[in-house]
Amino acid sequence: MKTSRLGRRLAGTAAVTLMVGAGVLVAAPSAVAKANLLAIDKVSLHDPGVQVNVTYSCDPGMNHQLVANAAKVNQTGHDESVAAGTIKADKLACDYNSHAAKVTMRPAVGSHFAKGDKVKVTVFYFDNDGFSYARQETVAVL
């Protein structure tokens, strides 16, 4: 008798533990599911380069940079002028919430951007090992 009573108690305890664990997962904030995301909000001319407004979220403790690149696209579809900018890891607010940032991209030597130029803008996270992820692209007219 003692064995079956003990078995039922163990089974009941295991079932309660599973239900509590599942409840914690269901109750977890939905913000956790959106970490390490990027979205391009606006691209604009910022003489002499290009500026992009980005909405981002990242994991706490993340040590990655937010990188933005712009390339002017001519009529043949080939890139002409290029620009790049970064936000260093210590300037990012990584707490699973969404934040807004402006990345000002400086043009490379010999590159030039003007009103009416068509540009392809790419934003992504970049880590210390050279790995990039969460890449987003858009084409805009300045």
NORGIUR-V911457 format. One record per run of one state. SS is the DSSP state (hx for helix, st for strand, lp for the rest). FROM is the first residue (numbers start at 1). TO is the last residue. If there is no record, write none. Layout:
SS/FROM/TO
SS/FROM/TO
This chain:
lp/1/1
hx/2/27
lp/28/29
hx/30/34
lp/35/36
st/37/46
lp/47/48
st/49/57
lp/58/64
st/65/73
lp/74/78
st/79/87
lp/88/88
hx/89/91
lp/92/98
st/99/107
lp/108/117
st/118/126
lp/127/131
st/132/141
lp/142/142
